[in-house]
Amino acid sequence: MEQDKIFIDIRTSGLTVAQVMREIEKIRAENPGYEIFLDGDAHAIAGRRKAP
């Protein structure tokens, strides 16, 4: 299984919650082949390839 891809590390980004939510929507639009989510364990916006 492929590891999750980290798009933005929240700990070092300095983004507000509203900015994080906008970034998630932007990343989803730019990466239709990925499930994009906020990973609480990694403190990051992450994604994984959608199952075929």
Secondary structure, DSSP 8 states (H G I E B T S, - for coil): ----EEEEEHHHH---HHHHHHHHHHHHHH-TTEEEEEETTTTEEEEEE---
